[in-house]
Amino acid sequence: MCSSNGSISLLAVGLPDTPTATEQFDLRVATSGRQALAMLRLMYFDLLLAGDQVPDMSVWSMIRTIRMCWPQQRWALVASHITPREEIVARSLGALMVIESVPNCSRLHQLAASLLGRQTPATLGPVEIGTRWIDPVKTVEV
């Protein structure tokens, strides 16, 4: 699942600002939903960070396509203004979490450690970074 050097691979799309990769995580950035889909065809990513600013399609269309083609792909929604309805849609589409701001390098390190099983997601502290953790649920038609 992880790259040969033990780092975690992240794909970010639709985010206004994205931290750079480090030794602990390899971060790739797609400039469009179509590019993200093409990158997913070529390689496995431990986590997709989907922002609400995907230029060529809605984030929901992109996620539905990803869930259909790669149902095991883990993803998180990064959105500064999310409505209760959007949070329900994110939950129904299997979001691991909803993050209210782009995580900085320190938070991405914590997330990477969590995904590698070195700590639990609860240690990221929802209040501390404005994150609402979402338990994965079955995909339902919305």
LOTI-71045 format. One record per residue (C-alpha): residue in one letter; x, y, z. Coordinates in steps of 0.5 Angstrom, whole numbers, plus 500, padded with zeros to 3 digits. Example, Ala and Ser with C-alpha at 12.3 -4.5 7.8 and 13.67 -1.06 7.14 Angstrom:
2
A525491516;S527498514;
//
This chain:
142
M500500500;C506505502;S511507497;S518503498;N521508503;G515507508;S512514506;I505515505;S502517498;L497523498;L494526492;A491533492;V486536487;G482542488;L485545494;P487552494;D494551497;T498545498;P504543502;T510540499;A512533500;T516530505;E520524507;Q514521511;F509523505;D509523498;L504529495;R502529488;V497535486;A492534480;T490541477;S484538475;G479532476;R480529469;Q488529471;A486526478;L482520475;A488519470;M493519476;L489514479;R489510473;L497510473;M498509481;Y495507488;F495513493;D494512500;L489518501;L486523496;L485530499;A479533495;G478540495;D471544493;Q475548488;V476542482;P476546476;D473542471;M468538474;S464538481;V468535487;W461530487;S462528480;M469526481;I468522488;R462518485;T467516479;I473515483;R468510488;M465507482;C472505479;W476505485;P471503491;Q477502496;Q480509495;R480513501;W479520501;A478526505;L474532503;V477539504;A472545504;S472551508;H465552507;I461546508;T453545509;P450540513;R447537506;E454537503;E457533510;I451528509;V453527502;A461526504;R459521509;S455517504;L460517499;G465514504;A469520506;L474518512;M474526514;V472533513;I477538514;E475545514;S482548512;V488545508;P492541513;N499544514;C505540514;S505538521;R498536520;L499532514;H505528518;Q500526523;L495524518;A500520515;A502517521;S495515523;L494512516;L500508517;G497505523;R502509528;Q497513532;T489513531;P486519528;A483521534;T489524536;L489529531;G484533535;P478535531;V478542536;E485543535;I485543527;G478544526;T477537523;R470533523;W472526523;I467522519;D466514520;P466511513;V459508512;K456505506;T455508500;V448510498;E445514492;V444521494;
//
